[in-house]
Amino acid sequence: MQTTQQTTQTGFTLIELMIAVAIVALLAAIAVPQYNGYVERARRTDATTALTRIAGQLERCYTQYGKYNDPDCAQYKTVNAADAKSEEEDYDLSIAAVAGSNAKQSYVLTAKARADGSQAQDEDCQTFTLNHLGVRDSTPGPEADTNCW
């Protein structure tokens, strides 16, 4: 008497494995760009925080010395330096007087995305500005103001 012993195979077939890989690839194709956009928007706070912090310090200088560009105001010298950067070093910082105005009585702070920084690819918010009146602006356009700040 001859008996046939039936064996069962365990594991995945190639088709099942290919379907699983396709599902993972589809999910990654959706999730990775969303995540990169989130990180890009989160890094913008480096610029806005730096400008707001410096503006507060300049206001203290104005209160103490009666002008924003006093030589004894350490913050003015720091931002006016050629290599001033934001805390995370994603933006270059600069300060200037408002066009047609006196540097003692006005300022415009600018944070511009560094060409070699992680925000260089941020096409929506390349430059942030804040002036002595608290007016915030950003480029490339007017609709960017609400999205960037």
C-alpha positions in Angstrom: 0.0 0.0 0.0 1.3 3.2 -1.0 0.4 6.4 0.7 0.7 9.9 -0.7 1.7 12.4 1.7 0.5 15.9 0.8 2.9 18.7 1.6 1.8 22.3 2.0 4.0 25.2 1.0 4.3 28.2 3.2 5.4 31.7 2.2 4.6 34.3 -0.3 4.3 34.0 -4.0 6.1 36.4 -6.2 2.8 38.1 -7.2 1.9 38.7 -3.6 5.3 40.2 -2.9 5.0 42.4 -6.0 1.6 43.7 -4.9 3.0 44.5 -1.4 5.9 46.4 -2.9 3.6 48.4 -5.2 1.4 49.4 -2.3 4.4 50.6 -0.2 5.8 52.5 -3.2 2.4 54.2 -3.7 2.2 55.2 -0.1 5.8 56.5 -0.2 5.1 58.5 -3.3 2.3 60.3 -1.5 3.8 60.7 1.9 7.4 61.9 1.1 6.4 65.1 -0.7 3.9 65.9 2.0 6.5 65.5 4.6 9.1 67.6 2.8 6.5 70.4 2.4 5.8 70.2 6.1 9.5 70.4 7.0 10.0 73.3 4.6 7.1 75.3 6.2 8.4 74.5 9.7 11.9 75.8 8.9 10.4 79.2 7.9 10.0 79.8 11.7 13.8 80.2 11.7 13.4 83.4 9.8 10.3 84.8 11.5 11.7 84.1 15.0 15.0 85.7 14.2 13.4 88.9 12.8 10.9 89.2 15.7 13.7 88.6 18.3 16.0 91.2 16.6 13.1 93.7 16.3 12.4 93.5 20.0 16.1 94.1 20.8 16.2 97.0 18.5 13.2 98.5 20.2 15.0 98.2 23.5 18.0 100.0 21.9 15.6 102.8 20.7 14.1 103.1 24.1 17.6 103.3 25.8 19.5 105.4 23.3 16.8 107.2 21.3 17.9 105.7 18.0 18.1 102.3 16.4 21.6 102.6 15.0 23.5 103.7 18.1 27.0 102.3 18.3 26.4 101.1 21.8 23.5 98.9 20.6 25.1 95.5 20.4 22.2 94.0 18.4 22.5 96.6 15.6 26.2 95.8 15.2 25.5 92.0 15.1 22.8 92.2 12.4 24.7 94.8 10.4 27.7 92.3 10.2 28.2 90.9 6.7 27.8 87.3 7.9 24.8 87.6 10.1 22.7 84.3 10.0 19.6 83.0 11.6 19.9 80.6 14.5 19.5 77.5 12.3 21.7 79.2 9.6 19.0 78.7 7.0 18.7 82.5 6.3 21.1 85.4 5.9 20.0 88.5 8.0 20.5 92.1 7.2 19.3 95.5 8.4 18.8 98.8 6.5 17.0 102.1 6.9 13.6 102.5 5.4 14.0 104.0 1.9 14.0 107.8 2.1 14.2 107.7 5.9 16.7 108.2 8.6 18.6 105.2 10.0 18.2 106.6 13.5 14.5 106.4 13.3 13.7 103.4 11.1 14.8 100.0 10.1 14.0 97.2 7.8 15.1 93.7 8.8 15.5 91.1 6.0 15.9 87.4 6.2 16.8 85.8 2.9 17.0 82.1 2.3 20.7 81.0 1.8 21.6 79.6 -1.5 23.5 76.7 0.1 20.9 76.3 3.0 18.1 73.9 3.4 15.5 76.5 2.5 17.0 77.3 -0.9 14.3 75.2 -2.6 11.5 77.1 -0.9 9.9 78.8 -3.8 7.0 80.3 -1.9 8.9 82.2 0.8 12.4 83.3 -0.2 12.6 86.6 1.7 11.0 87.9 4.9 11.0 91.5 5.9 10.0 93.3 9.1 10.2 97.1 9.6 10.1 99.4 12.6 6.3 99.8 12.3 5.8 96.1 12.6 4.8 95.6 8.9 5.7 92.1 7.8 6.2 91.2 4.2 7.6 88.2 2.2 8.3 87.4 -1.4 7.7 86.3 -4.0 4.2 87.8 -3.8 1.5 89.4 -1.7 -0.4 86.1 -1.2 2.8 84.7 0.4 2.4 87.0 3.4 -0.3 85.0 5.0 1.3 81.7 4.1 4.8 82.6 5.2 4.3 84.5 8.4 
